[in-house]
């Protein structure tokens, strides 16, 4: 599969959770195991005016990281998040977010991921995650 094929594959099968976040794969790089996604929010995602609630920001990071693993050919068909740590750097405002997820290391059953969520040129949040790799057998 080419990187472009992986982007098409991912965009063709989002679950409702990613659709709710208006997620779309933009690019994938097999060499660095990195997925870049866009997410678009509206007022339903916000509290205190136009501030996006932290759970949605965490969901965007979780999606970008998980689908970086799922996008890798022959790695897995899904992941189960075992642990996730999110650090919030600054407020995310209603609008477009760009998330990146990367597989840092993968073993037979467990993988370690990291991710960042930006809004324009501002780092909004960063995360790390430990996931169980799911395979169809």
C-alpha positions as CSV (number, residue, x, y, z in Angstrom):
1,X,0.0,0.0,0.0
2,X,1.2,3.5,-0.7
3,X,0.8,6.4,1.7
4,X,-2.0,7.8,-0.5
5,X,-3.8,4.4,-0.4
6,X,-3.6,4.4,3.4
7,X,-5.1,7.9,3.6
8,X,-8.0,6.7,1.3
9,X,-8.4,3.6,3.4
10,X,-8.6,5.5,6.7
11,X,-11.0,8.2,5.3
12,X,-13.3,5.4,3.9
13,X,-13.9,3.7,7.3
14,X,-14.1,6.2,10.2
15,X,-16.2,5.0,13.2
16,X,-18.8,7.4,14.6
17,X,-16.4,8.7,17.2
18,X,-14.1,10.1,14.5
19,X,-17.0,11.3,12.4
20,X,-18.3,13.2,15.5
21,X,-14.9,15.0,15.7
22,X,-15.1,15.7,11.9
23,X,-11.9,13.9,11.5
24,X,-10.1,13.5,8.2
25,X,-6.8,11.9,7.4
26,X,-4.6,14.4,5.4
27,X,-1.3,12.5,5.1
28,X,0.4,9.3,6.2
29,X,4.1,8.5,6.1
30,X,5.1,4.8,6.5
31,X,8.8,5.7,6.9
32,X,8.1,7.7,10.1
33,X,4.8,5.8,11.1
34,X,3.1,9.2,11.2
35,X,-0.5,10.2,10.5
36,X,-1.7,13.8,10.1
37,X,-5.4,14.6,10.5
38,X,-7.7,17.6,10.5
39,X,-10.6,18.0,13.0
40,X,-13.2,20.7,12.9
41,X,-15.2,21.8,15.9
42,X,-18.3,23.9,16.3
43,X,-20.1,25.4,19.3
44,X,-21.3,21.9,20.5
45,X,-17.7,21.1,21.4
46,X,-17.3,24.3,23.6
47,X,-17.7,25.6,27.1
48,X,-17.0,29.1,28.3
49,X,-17.7,30.7,25.0
50,X,-15.4,29.3,22.3
51,X,-13.1,27.1,24.4
52,X,-13.1,23.5,23.2
53,X,-13.6,21.1,26.1
54,X,-10.6,19.0,27.1
55,X,-12.3,15.7,26.5
56,X,-12.7,16.5,22.8
57,X,-9.1,17.6,22.5
58,X,-8.1,14.2,24.1
59,X,-10.4,12.4,21.7
60,X,-8.7,14.1,18.7
61,X,-5.3,13.1,20.0
62,X,-6.4,9.5,20.7
63,X,-7.8,9.2,17.2
64,X,-4.6,10.5,15.5
65,X,-2.4,8.2,17.6
66,X,-4.6,5.1,17.2
67,X,-5.1,5.5,13.5
68,X,-1.3,6.0,13.0
69,X,-1.0,2.4,14.2
70,X,-4.0,1.1,12.3
71,X,-2.8,2.7,9.1
72,X,0.5,0.7,9.1
73,X,0.1,-2.3,6.8
74,X,0.3,-5.6,8.7
75,X,0.7,-4.1,12.2
76,X,-2.9,-4.4,13.4
77,X,-6.6,-4.0,12.6
78,X,-7.4,-2.0,15.7
79,X,-6.1,-0.9,19.0
80,X,-7.3,-0.7,22.6
81,X,-5.9,2.2,24.5
82,X,-4.4,0.9,27.8
83,X,-3.1,4.2,29.0
84,X,-3.0,7.8,27.8
85,X,-1.4,10.9,29.2
86,X,-2.4,14.3,27.8
87,X,-0.6,17.6,28.6
88,X,-2.6,20.7,27.7
89,X,-0.3,23.6,26.7
90,X,-3.0,26.3,26.0
91,X,-6.6,26.8,25.2
92,X,-8.0,25.3,22.1
93,X,-10.6,27.6,20.4
94,X,-13.5,26.6,18.3
95,X,-12.4,25.9,14.7
96,X,-9.8,23.7,12.9
97,X,-7.3,21.5,14.6
98,X,-4.4,19.6,13.1
99,X,-3.4,16.4,14.9
100,X,-0.5,14.2,14.3
101,X,0.0,10.7,15.7
102,X,3.1,8.5,15.5
103,X,4.0,5.0,16.4
104,X,7.2,5.3,18.5
105,X,7.7,1.5,19.0
106,X,5.6,-1.6,18.5
107,X,6.1,-5.1,19.8
108,X,4.1,-8.2,19.2
109,X,1.1,-7.1,21.3
110,X,1.8,-3.6,22.6
111,X,2.7,-0.3,20.9
112,X,3.8,3.1,22.2
113,X,2.4,6.2,20.5
114,X,2.7,9.9,20.7
115,X,0.7,12.8,19.3
116,X,0.4,16.5,19.1
117,X,-2.6,18.8,18.4
118,X,-2.1,22.2,16.9
119,X,-4.3,25.1,16.0
120,X,-2.6,27.2,13.4
121,X,0.9,27.5,14.6
122,X,0.1,26.9,18.3
123,X,0.6,23.7,20.2
124,X,-2.6,23.1,22.1
125,X,-1.9,19.6,23.6
126,X,0.5,16.7,23.4
127,X,0.0,13.1,24.4
128,X,1.5,9.7,24.8
129,X,-0.3,6.4,24.7
130,X,0.2,2.7,25.3
131,X,-2.1,0.5,23.3
132,X,-2.8,-3.2,22.8
133,X,-2.6,-4.2,19.2
134,X,-5.7,-6.1,17.9
135,X,-5.4,-8.4,15.0
136,X,-8.0,-10.4,13.1
137,X,-7.0,-14.0,13.0
